[in-house]
Amino acid sequence: MDVHPQAQALRGLPLIAIERFGEAPPRPLTGAERPLRGIRVLDLTRIIAGPVAGRALAAHGADVLRVIGPTLPTIEATDIDAGRGKRSAHCDLATEEGQATLRTLVRQADVVVQSYRPGALAARGFSPHDLVRLRPGLVVVSLSAYGHVGPWAHKRGFDSLVQTATGLNVAEADAAGLDAPRPLPAQALDHASGYLMALGAIAGLLRQVDQGGGWLIRVSLAGTGAWLRGLGRVSDGLDAEDPRFKDVADLLETSASGYGHLTAVRHAAMMSVTPPRWDRPSGPFGTDAPSWSA
């Protein structure tokens, strides 16, 4: 991918692109005991990357409402993990009622996070421009597979495909002395992109408070892949053993959830004054109404 026109198009973009998007007065943050308390985040994402972003924002106190169409497929394991700290609702954008419900939610949101294929939400009347018209001063965080410019900007994709396209699988094969491409041992692009999206959302909120306006934040799996490759390789990293459950016991937490007793990886951040935590248990989509809490 290094010599492909899409790689060349991405080369001039920042890892997290931040663009002022419309005019609005600043909305000062109110004092709170947690960094994002009082911030409403509408989470229109599925599977891993986008949901990780919403989960990270929830860990710091944001009110995160994840919304999905009732007929869209999901992966339950990722829903369980990434649903921590969020309320989970259905909203069918194929219906006028569902579109009206989403417009109501957007008008009361501070951040919208979306990870659908390019043009999918715009076709329903929810492009970034539409969202900011509904809620001036909104921070819109958008994830794409290959970036918003270049010949592949319109293509959909997911972590494993983008690993191949960005050369990560070839690099892994070279390191392992193999002829066939070798995938990474985890969906690293998804998880890294999710945290970059959360960081972008916070950066957008800070700009809104300081400068006013709405803000569009863009992250791409391909951009994340190129960045990760650029970090270099750990010497003899492929010789490392896979960690056992007991090796990571201090990194886990156990809680009740809408799926039963849940043991999962805790939030990585360690903060003395405002330690991150999830106040809501993970629950299946449809557990909650598509409305903001009082």
C-alpha positions, -999 to 999 in steps of 0.1 A, spaced: 0 0 0 30 24 5 31 33 -32 -7 31 -38 -25 64 -46 -46 60 -14 -15 57 7 -2 89 -9 -35 107 -2 -33 97 35 4 107 39 -4 144 43 -32 139 68 -28 141 106 -36 110 126 -66 128 141 -80 154 117 -99 182 135 -119 207 114 -141 236 125 -176 228 113 -202 256 115 -207 285 138 -220 284 174 -213 302 206 -190 285 232 -208 263 257 -189 265 290 -185 232 309 -200 231 344 -179 220 373 -182 183 381 -165 156 400 -156 137 368 -140 151 337 -169 144 313 -198 145 337 -228 162 319 -215 155 284 -240 136 262 -225 113 237 -246 96 210 -228 64 200 -238 53 165 -213 26 161 -209 -12 160 -184 -40 166 -151 -27 180 -135 7 170 -164 31 175 -178 13 206 -143 14 222 -144 52 218 -178 55 235 -167 32 263 -136 53 269 -157 85 271 -181 67 295 -153 58 318 -146 95 324 -182 103 332 -199 110 299 -236 100 294 -232 76 265 -263 63 246 -255 37 220 -282 33 193 -285 6 166 -312 -4 141 -331 -35 154 -323 -55 123 -286 -48 121 -261 -76 129 -238 -73 158 -212 -95 176 -224 -103 211 -189 -106 226 -180 -71 215 -213 -57 226 -208 -71 261 -173 -57 264 -178 -23 247 -212 -17 262 -199 -10 297 -209 24 310 -235 29 283 -273 27 278 -283 6 248 -313 14 226 -329 5 193 -338 31 167 -348 22 131 -336 48 106 -356 30 79 -387 45 94 -399 81 97 -404 76 134 -369 63 139 -354 93 120 -375 117 141 -363 100 173 -326 103 162 -331 140 153 -344 146 188 -314 128 203 -290 148 182 -305 181 192 -297 173 229 -262 158 223 -228 172 228 -209 146 208 -220 122 180 -197 92 172 -203 73 140 -185 45 122 -208 35 93 -196 31 58 -191 64 39 -224 80 29 -246 56 48 -259 81 74 -259 109 49 -284 89 28 -307 90 58 -303 127 62 -276 126 90 -244 138 73 -220 158 95 -235 190 79 -270 178 88 -260 169 124 -244 203 130 -275 221 116 -296 201 141 -272 209 169 -250 239 164 -217 235 183 -219 197 180 -187 176 180 -190 149 153 -164 121 154 -163 100 122 -144 68 116 -137 55 81 -117 25 68 -94 43 43 -97 80 51 -119 108 37 -97 117 7 -82 96 -21 -95 70 -45 -106 46 -17 -124 72 4 -158 57 -5 -148 21 3 -160 3 33 -137 -20 53 -128 -34 87 -97 -41 107 -85 -73 90 -89 -59 55 -71 -27 64 -42 -47 81 -36 -63 47 -40 -30 27 -16 -11 49 12 -37 48 10 -49 84 3 -85 74 33 -85 51 55 -70 78 44 -97 102 51 -124 77 86 -110 70 93 -109 107 81 -145 111 100 -157 80 68 -168 63 58 -165 27 21 -160 33 6 -129 50 4 -131 88 -24 -112 107 -17 -93 139 -27 -113 170 -54 -88 178 -76 -62 161 -50 -35 169 -63 -10 144 -98 -11 158 -88 -7 194 -62 20 187 -86 39 165 -113 38 192 -90 55 217 -79 80 191 -116 88 184 -121 94 221 -91 117 223 -104 135 192 -138 139 209 -122 155 239 -101 178 218 -132 189 199 -150 196 232 -121 217 244 -121 237 211 -159 242 214 -155 256 249 -126 279 240 -136 289 205 -172 280 199 -183 264 166 -190 228 157 -161 204 152 -156 175 129 -131 149 140 -119 122 115 -100 90 122 -93 62 98 -82 26 103 -57 30 74 -42 61 91 -39 42 123 -23 13 106 3 35 90 10 51 123 14 18 141 38 6 114 58 37 118 64 30 155 87 2 145 90 -34 158 98 -49 192 130 -70 188 120 -107 190 84 -97 197 71 -129 180 89 -150 206 68 -136 234 43 -161 250 6 -154 250 -4 -142 285 -24 -166 306 -54 -156 326 -35 -155 359 -9 -133 343 -34 -105 337 -55 -110 368 -46 -75 382 -58 -59 350 -93 -74 353 -125 -64 371 -157 -83 378 -192 -68 378 -228 -76 372 -242 -70 338 -272 -74 316 -256 -106 303 -248 -121 337 -216 -120 358 -189 -103 338 -151 -104 341 -134 -81 317 -103 -59 312 -106 -27 333 -100 7 319 -62 13 314 -60 48 327 -49 54 363 -60 87 377 -57 96 414 -84 124 417 -109 112 391 -103 75 386 -122 62 355 -150 38 361 -182 26 344 -214 34 364 -237 14 342 -235 -23 335 -233 -36 299 -267 -46 286 -282 -59 253 -294 -34 226 -330 -25 234 -325 -26 271 -331 11 273 -354 36 256 -339 58 229 -339 89 251 -315 109 273 -315 103 310 -330 131 331 
